[in-house]
Amino acid sequence: MMTPREEFGEYLRLKRVEAGLTQKQVSDKLKLKSPQSISNVERGLAPAPIKMLKVLIQMYRIDEGEILHRLIALQVDQLERQLYGT
C-alpha cells in the first residue's frame, strides 16, 4: 500500500506523462540541477515545494480544484499522524 506522499507523487507522475513531458524537460524548466529532484517527488521520497507545484500546475495543465483537494488530503494525513500517531 502506498503512503499518501507516494500517492501524490504518482499522481504528479501521471500528470507529467499525460502532458507528454520527461523528467528532464520538467527539471530544465524548473532550473534544477538534475531530473533526480522530480524523480524523488514522484516516488514520494521528497515533498514537492509549493514553488515547484505552482509551475507544475501550469506545465501539466492540472485543474486547481483537483490538486487543492489532493494537497488538503495530504496535509490532513500528515496532521493525523503527528497528532494521533496513526
C-alpha positions in Angstrom: 0.0 0.0 0.0 1.3 3.4 -0.9 1.7 6.3 1.5 -0.2 9.5 0.9 3.0 11.2 -0.3 3.7 8.3 -2.7 0.1 8.5 -4.0 0.6 12.3 -4.6 3.9 11.6 -6.3 2.3 9.0 -8.5 -0.5 11.5 -9.3 2.1 14.1 -10.4 4.0 11.4 -12.5 0.8 10.5 -14.3 0.0 14.2 -15.0 3.5 14.7 -16.3 3.2 11.7 -18.6 -0.2 12.9 -19.8 1.3 16.3 -20.6 3.9 14.5 -22.7 6.9 15.7 -20.7 10.0 13.9 -19.5 11.6 14.4 -16.1 14.5 16.1 -17.8 12.2 18.6 -19.6 10.5 19.4 -16.3 13.8 19.8 -14.4 15.1 22.1 -17.1 12.0 24.3 -16.9 12.4 24.5 -13.1 16.1 25.2 -13.5 17.0 22.2 -11.3 20.5 20.6 -11.5 19.1 17.2 -12.5 15.9 15.3 -13.0 16.5 13.4 -9.8 14.5 16.0 -7.8 11.5 15.3 -10.0 12.0 11.6 -9.6 12.2 11.9 -5.8 8.9 13.8 -5.7 7.2 11.4 -8.0 8.4 8.4 -5.9 7.2 10.1 -2.7 10.8 10.4 -1.3 10.6 14.1 -1.1 7.8 16.6 -0.8 7.0 18.9 -3.7 7.8 22.5 -2.7 5.0 25.0 -3.3 7.2 27.0 -5.7 7.6 23.8 -7.8 3.9 22.9 -7.6 2.9 26.4 -9.0 5.0 25.6 -12.1 3.8 22.0 -12.4 0.1 23.0 -12.2 0.7 25.2 -15.3 3.0 22.8 -17.1 0.8 19.7 -16.6 -2.5 21.7 -17.0 -3.8 20.5 -13.7 -7.2 21.6 -12.5 -6.6 23.8 -9.5 -9.6 22.4 -7.6 -8.3 18.8 -8.1 -4.8 19.5 -6.9 -6.1 21.6 -4.0 -8.2 18.7 -2.9 -5.3 16.3 -3.1 -3.0 18.7 -1.2 -5.6 19.1 1.6 -5.9 15.3 1.9 -2.1 15.0 2.1 -2.0 17.7 4.9 -4.8 16.0 6.8 -3.0 12.7 6.8 0.2 14.3 8.0 -1.6 16.1 10.8 -3.4 12.9 11.9 -0.1 11.0 12.0 1.5 13.8 14.1 -1.4 14.2 16.5 -2.6 10.7 16.9 0.4 8.6 15.8 -1.7 6.8 13.1 
